[in-house]
Amino acid sequence: MVQEFEMTDIRFMAHFLGIEVAQRKDGIFISQSGYAKEILKRYGMENCNPVNIPVDSGVELKKGTTMGDVDPTYFKSLVGSLRYLTYTRPDILYGVELISRYMETPDQSHLYTAKRILCYIKGTIDDSLFYKPIGNFSLVGYSDSDWGRDLDERKSTAGFAFFMGNTMFTWSFKKQAIVTPSTCEVEYVAAN
């Protein structure tokens, strides 16, 4: 959620390791827009064209493709920077988890996917989490998986998000530890 606010609305502004917290009368904003701008500049993407989604639909990454070598140190640095950004950006978590699998031997397809995430960040640089006081304290959770989309190990990536009222307070995406032979079993493992 992107919000514009005036300096008079801010009771305090805190910066802790790139995480910006702004408190207003109607709630609290948590973002990393300054850190996101720093990442774009560090990797030469500050003038890139923004895209609407962080990962191409149907992208299939795998180990050992022959698209060319990428410096693993550079790629690890880029992925590490993006991983830190997921503290306030659950919208990029799936893509970052996907490219994190290839940090030891990245190729051009992995680098392309990482740079696409940067292009998405460019278009959503000021997005933030907004936490507001609410009277509805119902707990709602969602989980899903991609059922065996890891082409190397045939494992699924599962994710979840939990909300207290309308406020998301925890989220995760990770590759499942086991191979699941059915969609029903994948969803069961994702929910646990």
ChimeraX attribute file (.defattr): number of C-alpha atoms within 10 A of each C-alpha:
attribute: neighborCount
match mode: 1-to-1
recipient: residues
	/A:1	9
	/A:2	13
	/A:3	10
	/A:4	6
	/A:5	10
	/A:6	7
	/A:7	11
	/A:8	7
	/A:9	12
	/A:10	14
	/A:11	10
	/A:12	10
	/A:13	12
	/A:14	12
	/A:15	12
	/A:16	8
	/A:17	9
	/A:18	16
	/A:19	17
	/A:20	18
	/A:21	20
	/A:22	19
	/A:23	18
	/A:24	18
	/A:25	10
	/A:26	11
	/A:27	12
	/A:28	16
	/A:29	20
	/A:30	19
	/A:31	24
	/A:32	26
	/A:33	21
	/A:34	14
	/A:35	18
	/A:36	23
	/A:37	17
	/A:38	16
	/A:39	20
	/A:40	20
	/A:41	12
	/A:42	12
	/A:43	13
	/A:44	12
	/A:45	19
	/A:46	18
	/A:47	10
	/A:48	15
	/A:49	12
	/A:50	19
	/A:51	17
	/A:52	14
	/A:53	17
	/A:54	22
	/A:55	20
	/A:56	13
	/A:57	7
	/A:58	7
	/A:59	10
	/A:60	12
	/A:61	19
	/A:62	17
	/A:63	16
	/A:64	12
	/A:65	14
	/A:66	9
	/A:67	11
	/A:68	10
	/A:69	13
	/A:70	16
	/A:71	13
	/A:72	15
	/A:73	12
	/A:74	14
	/A:75	22
	/A:76	18
	/A:77	13
	/A:78	21
	/A:79	22
	/A:80	14
	/A:81	17
	/A:82	24
	/A:83	17
	/A:84	17
	/A:85	23
	/A:86	18
	/A:87	16
	/A:88	18
	/A:89	20
	/A:90	17
	/A:91	15
	/A:92	21
	/A:93	22
	/A:94	19
	/A:95	21
	/A:96	25
	/A:97	19
	/A:98	20
	/A:99	21
	/A:100	20
	/A:101	17
	/A:102	20
	/A:103	21
	/A:104	13
	/A:105	16
	/A:106	26
	/A:107	23
	/A:108	14
	/A:109	21
	/A:110	25
	/A:111	21
	/A:112	13
	/A:113	20
	/A:114	22
	/A:115	21
	/A:116	23
	/A:117	23
	/A:118	29
	/A:119	23
	/A:120	20
	/A:121	29
	/A:122	23
	/A:123	15
	/A:124	19
	/A:125	20
	/A:126	17
	/A:127	19
	/A:128	20
	/A:129	20
	/A:130	20
	/A:131	16
	/A:132	16
	/A:133	13
	/A:134	11
	/A:135	7
	/A:136	9
	/A:137	12
	/A:138	9
	/A:139	12
	/A:140	13
	/A:141	13
	/A:142	12
	/A:143	18
	/A:144	18
	/A:145	22
	/A:146	16
	/A:147	21
	/A:148	21
	/A:149	18
	/A:150	18
	/A:151	12
	/A:152	11
	/A:153	11
	/A:154	15
	/A:155	20
	/A:156	26
	/A:157	22
	/A:158	22
	/A:159	21
	/A:160	17
	/A:161	16
	/A:162	17
	/A:163	16
	/A:164	15
	/A:165	16
	/A:166	17
	/A:167	17
	/A:168	17
	/A:169	12
	/A:170	13
	/A:171	19
	/A:172	15
	/A:173	21
	/A:174	16
	/A:175	20
	/A:176	19
	/A:177	10
	/A:178	12
	/A:179	15
	/A:180	18
	/A:181	12
	/A:182	11
	/A:183	14
	/A:184	11
	/A:185	13
	/A:186	23
	/A:187	19
	/A:188	14
	/A:189	18
	/A:190	22
	/A:191	15
	/A:192	7
